[in-house]
Amino acid sequence: MHDYDIRSKIGLRIKELRAERGVSQEEFANLIGMSRSYFGEVETGKRNVAAVNLEKIAKGLGVSLAEFFDSEFFGE
């Protein structure tokens, strides 16, 4: 698997969970104390996300990291 593939999958999963909560990228980034531009690049798969930031995103979405990765996005 290429790095781009996993970045895209993480971004799609974030977008899915954020959309379920009806929050815009900007609102969510502000909620978790992250810059909107950084968050937007993570969500679109353009940037690697640090583990500490992924945990912050998951907490903001109200899911554990286990729940975050327990998805069809990450199935092989």
C-alpha positions as CSV (number, residue, x, y, z in Angstrom):
1,M,0.0,0.0,0.0
2,H,1.3,3.4,-0.9
3,D,1.4,6.3,1.6
4,Y,-1.1,8.2,-0.5
5,D,-3.6,5.4,-0.2
6,I,-3.6,5.4,3.6
7,R,-3.7,9.2,3.7
8,S,-6.8,9.1,1.5
9,K,-8.5,6.5,3.5
10,I,-7.9,8.4,6.8
11,G,-9.2,11.6,5.1
12,L,-12.3,9.9,3.8
13,R,-13.0,8.4,7.2
14,I,-12.7,11.8,8.9
15,K,-14.9,13.4,6.3
16,E,-17.5,10.7,6.7
17,L,-17.6,11.0,10.5
18,R,-17.5,14.8,10.4
19,A,-20.4,14.9,7.9
20,E,-22.5,12.6,10.1
21,R,-22.2,15.2,12.8
22,G,-23.2,18.0,10.4
23,V,-20.1,20.2,11.1
24,S,-18.1,22.1,8.5
25,Q,-14.3,21.7,8.2
26,E,-13.8,25.1,9.7
27,E,-16.2,24.5,12.6
28,F,-14.6,21.2,13.4
29,A,-11.1,22.5,13.2
30,N,-12.0,25.3,15.5
31,L,-13.7,22.9,17.9
32,I,-10.5,20.8,18.3
33,G,-8.1,23.7,18.2
34,M,-6.5,22.8,14.8
35,S,-5.8,25.1,11.9
36,R,-8.5,24.8,9.2
37,S,-5.9,24.6,6.5
38,Y,-4.0,21.7,8.2
39,F,-7.2,19.9,8.9
40,G,-8.4,20.4,5.4
41,E,-5.2,18.9,4.0
42,V,-5.5,15.9,6.3
43,E,-9.1,15.4,5.3
44,T,-8.3,15.5,1.6
45,G,-5.4,13.1,2.0
46,K,-2.7,15.7,1.0
47,R,-0.9,15.6,4.4
48,N,0.3,13.0,6.7
49,V,-1.3,13.3,10.1
50,A,0.7,12.9,13.3
51,A,-0.7,10.3,15.7
52,V,-1.3,12.9,18.4
53,N,-3.4,14.9,15.9
54,L,-5.3,11.8,14.7
55,E,-6.2,11.1,18.4
56,K,-7.3,14.7,18.8
57,I,-9.5,14.4,15.6
58,A,-11.0,11.1,16.8
59,K,-11.8,12.5,20.2
60,G,-13.4,15.5,18.6
61,L,-15.5,13.1,16.5
62,G,-16.5,11.2,19.6
63,V,-14.9,8.0,18.6
64,S,-11.9,6.0,19.9
65,L,-9.0,5.2,17.6
66,A,-10.2,1.6,17.5
67,E,-13.6,2.8,16.3
68,F,-12.1,5.2,13.9
69,F,-10.1,2.4,12.2
70,D,-12.9,-0.2,12.5
71,S,-14.4,0.7,9.1
72,E,-14.7,-0.6,5.5
73,F,-12.2,2.1,4.6
74,F,-9.4,0.1,6.1
75,G,-10.4,-3.4,5.1
76,E,-8.1,-5.3,2.9
